[in-house]
Amino acid sequence: MKTDTVYKRTFNQMLDLVSAGEPGARIPSETQLSSTLGVSRTTIRKVLGQLCSRRILRFDDRARFIRTTQCSEAYFPLLETVSTSDQVEKQFMEWMLRGDTKPGTLINELEMARQFAVGTTGIREFLNRFSRFGLIEKRPNSGWLFKGFTESFASELFEIREMFELRSALAFSRLPKDNCVWKQLKLIEQEHHALLAHIDTRFHDFSDLDNRFHRLVNCGAPNRFVDDFHEIISFVFHYHYQWNKADEKERNEVAIAEHLAYINALSSGDAQHVERACRDHLLSARTTLIKSITN
């Protein structure tokens, strides 16, 4: 299962690279792709072979070239490309966002495992990770209790987020232009424009896009502790979107515009521009979060 997941995720990442390229362009070597995507050359070779079989790439004189960039139908479903823990996190966020979960809600492991189509062990591990922050509490013989969070908790959390993300954003803007993160940023920028064009019907989808954008920014200064901390950031900042539903579309529309300005600043490489765009967006997010809690 793990190998299959890695293969499918790598296959989708290769499709991203192909989509961002031009027909006739040469694909990087297996060694380069292995380093960029963080997988073995065996996996890369298997993916490239499949792309050639599907006539998305062509093999010519020991090199591979893009045959077509029209490959949107070839992607594997998202849930097939992520680990069980990531699946649980994503589905749990979705459950919180789409539902009407309030502080004091009881969470049943078995019921949730059945709903998410995963084992109870995966659910328990996920809940245990968040219990150390005081947001979820294990209750004897009654499952888990979602406790919610206070304005003080949110403010403390935000102070840490600002420090981490500003550092990452500045480091991201200094990365060489041939680094693979720039292609990923371009793809995410295109997703923002696509979502903005259909904001009336797809504004709920901003939550996932927001999470992926900020995770990408954190790649500017990779840090295992920041990655772990991002889990609780995602939980809090995505959970609050379910409150004040009346203006959710408008808030997400504003946030998309801020993201686009942020992306433009990152691409400029200007440190002052990056810092200003980062601080402006985080201040807006902080204001929205505090307002949601106090209301």
C-alpha positions, -999 to 999 in steps of 0.1 A, spaced: 0 0 0 28 24 9 46 18 -24 14 22 -44 7 55 -26 42 68 -33 39 58 -70 6 75 -74 17 107 -57 48 108 -78 28 102 -110 6 132 -101 36 153 -94 51 144 -128 18 154 -144 21 188 -127 56 193 -142 43 182 -176 13 205 -174 36 234 -165 59 227 -195 57 230 -233 52 202 -259 86 191 -271 104 201 -239 129 177 -225 122 160 -191 150 162 -165 170 131 -160 159 103 -136 186 114 -111 174 150 -111 137 139 -108 146 115 -80 163 143 -61 136 169 -68 106 147 -59 123 128 -31 117 93 -43 138 65 -56 150 62 -92 130 30 -95 98 48 -88 108 76 -112 115 50 -139 82 33 -134 63 66 -136 81 77 -167 75 44 -184 37 47 -177 37 83 -190 53 71 -222 28 42 -225 0 68 -222 16 89 -249 20 119 -225 58 116 -230 79 102 -258 112 84 -255 138 94 -281 176 87 -280 177 78 -243 158 110 -234 122 118 -227 102 147 -241 68 161 -235 43 149 -262 13 167 -248 4 189 -218 -32 180 -219 -32 153 -192 -58 165 -166 -78 132 -169 -47 111 -161 -44 122 -124 -51 97 -96 -77 107 -71 -62 127 -42 -71 102 -15 -51 75 -34 -19 96 -32 -16 104 5 -7 84 35 -34 72 59 -25 99 85 -28 126 58 -61 111 47 -74 112 82 -63 148 87 -78 160 55 -111 142 61 -113 154 97 -108 190 85 -135 184 59 -158 170 86 -152 200 108 -157 225 80 -188 210 64 -205 200 95 -218 220 125 -193 208 151 -192 228 183 -171 228 215 -183 200 237 -190 176 207 -182 140 215 -161 121 189 -165 84 186 -134 66 172 -153 37 157 -180 59 140 -153 82 126 -132 53 113 -162 39 96 -171 73 81 -135 79 69 -130 43 57 -98 39 77 -87 18 108 -95 30 143 -57 31 149 -53 59 124 -81 79 140 -66 74 175 -31 84 164 -45 116 148 -66 125 179 -36 118 202 -14 143 183 -39 171 189 -47 162 224 -14 176 236 -25 210 226 -56 209 248 -81 211 219 -92 175 222 -95 155 254 -98 117 260 -128 109 281 -130 75 299 -156 53 283 -171 81 262 -146 86 234 -131 120 228 -143 155 236 -137 184 213 -131 213 236 -127 242 212 -103 270 218 -102 305 234 -91 339 222 -59 336 244 -50 303 228 -55 316 193 -34 347 200 -5 327 214 -7 303 184 -7 332 160 25 347 175 44 315 167 28 313 132 40 348 123 76 341 134 77 308 115 60 319 83 79 352 79 112 334 82 100 308 56 87 334 32 119 353 31 139 321 26 115 310 -2 119 342 -21 157 337 -22 156 302 -36 172 298 -71 147 301 -99 154 266 -112 142 252 -79 111 230 -83 91 250 -58 86 279 -83 67 255 -107 46 244 -77 39 280 -68 29 288 -104 5 259 -103 -10 270 -70 -13 306 -84 -33 292 -114 -56 273 -89 -63 306 -71 -74 322 -103 -95 293 -112 -112 293 -78 -117 330 -79 -135 327 -113 -160 303 -96 -161 317 -61 -199 318 -59 -201 280 -60 -167 268 -49 -158 291 -20 -157 261 4 -128 248 -16 -105 276 -4 -97 258 29 -77 230 11 -60 255 -12 -50 277 17 -35 248 35 -14 237 5 -2 272 -2 11 279 33 27 244 34 45 253 2 57 286 17 71 266 46 93 247 21 114 278 19 131 269 52 124 232 59 121 224 96 106 192 110 93 211 141 76 237 119 60 209 98 46 193 130 34 227 143 16 233 110 -8 205 118 -23 225 147 -22 257 126 -43 239 99 -67 226 125 -74 260 141 -73 282 111 -95 259 89 -119 251 117 -128 287 122 -141 290 86 -173 273 96 -182 302 119 -199 334 105 -211 315 75 -230 345 62 -198 362 50 -176 331 44 -176 336 6 -166 373 10 -138 364 35 -124 337 12 -125 360 -18 -105 386 1 -80 359 13 -75 347 -23 -66 382 -34 -42 384 -5 -26 351 -15 -22 364 -51 -4 395 -38 17 373 -15 26 350 -45 36 381 -65 58 393 -37 75 359 -33 82 359 -71 97 394 -70 125 384 -46 122 418 -29 125 412 9 105 443 19 78 434 -6 77 398 8 76 409 44 48 434 38 26 410 18 32 382 44 24 405 74 -7 420 57 -21 386 50 -14 372 84 -28 403 101 -60 399 81 -62 362 90 -56 370 127 -84 396 127 -108 372 111 -100 344 135 -103 366 166 -136 380 153 -149 345 148 -140 335 183 -154 366 201 -186 364 181 
